[in-house]
Every structure is written in C-alpha cells, then in structure tokens.
C-alpha cells in the first residue's frame, strides 16, 4: 500500500496559463475525490468519481476546471486560463466506496501558485 | 449537512492528555462523528469515528455525549507529532453526501 500520490507537489505558473495535476489513488479504491484548500481554511470539496464516472461537482468548480478519471484509476485535474484566485493546495483522496462513511485517504497535495 | 463547532486553537503540554471538544447540537440520528487531522504540509488523515458509543483505537479515543450533541477527541499522551489541525465532521450513514465538509478545525499546539 503506497498511499495516494499526487504530482507535481508544487506548481508555479503565470496567470492565463493552463495547468494539469495528477492523482494516483490507492489501488482498488473505487472513489476518488478532489478538494481545494486555501490558507487558514479547511479543505473544500470540488468533485468526486465512482470508478470513471464523475458523480458530483461543486459549484466551486467553474467552467475553467475539468477533471477526468478515464480508466477508473488515476485522475487529472486541469485548470485553464489560471487566475491568481486559483492559488491553493489541491488535495486528492480515495476511498473503497463500499459505504458513504468509508475513510478517505488523502495525498500530500499539489500547491499551486499563480503569479 | 449538520454543522459542528470547535475552538479555533488549543495548547497542551507534551506527554499530557488532550481533550478536543466538538459541539454538534443539530446532529441527526444517522450522523456518524468523524475526526480527521492535518499535520503541517500534509493532507488530512483519518483519526477515529463513532455513532453512539465511545470508541478507542491506537491513535485516540472518542467520547460521545449521551444526547450526542457533543463529543470529545482524547489524545491520551500528546507528543510533538500530534501538533496539527483537528477537524470534527458529521457524516450521514444512510443518505450522506460523499464529500467531507471541513470547518476551520482546532489548531493544537504541543508545548515541549
């Protein structure tokens, strides 16, 4: 069990550029979640997948954000035309998906800085 | 989702027990009480959860009030590695949303 991994750990970009983050969940975990965390706040839910199906998206996920999980394994989160307000820690989590209250296991996050 | 209320911060001496309170006066009968913590520069990690009875695991204990309107996370012997933000989260076991709804949590400082 290698845990949830995220890549890259840090990303610095200029406003207007596109960025893509990758998340590799714990193997055999059916559910995968994306959260965003700004300084001094708790993580906020963005979206989640059951296998390859995206089942819920937060209103925080504007049109510039898109997430995929093409084969039900790893997931990518893309932000187009980045804005300074997108600067945050992007966290990925996975769970077995057997019950609603299953433990979510988080990765270390990708810290995005938009200049 | 039912809301929880936690103190913004707490301090404790190393090797002393720590009691972290959480109020959830609007809790429903099917809500589980979950605790996660976030160590500096890391993602959150699960600590413990319970429904009605007190719970123990290798990390902590969870004491749940009889009316379930409050709970307390107990770290029996705090170490410097327990310095973190602790989040108390309610999750509906029957019809709960998949997402975790974090508040601002309690920032625990351990004094050597």
Interface residues (C-beta under 8 A of the other chain):
Chain A: X4 X31 X33 X35 X40 X41 X42 X43 X44 X45 X48 X55 X56 X58 X91 X93 X99 X100 X101 X103 X104 X105 X106 X107 X108 X109
Chain B: X32 X34 X41 X42 X43 X44 X45 X46 X49 X85 X87 X91 X92 X93 X94 X95 X96 X97 X98 X99 X100 X101 X102 X103 X104 X105
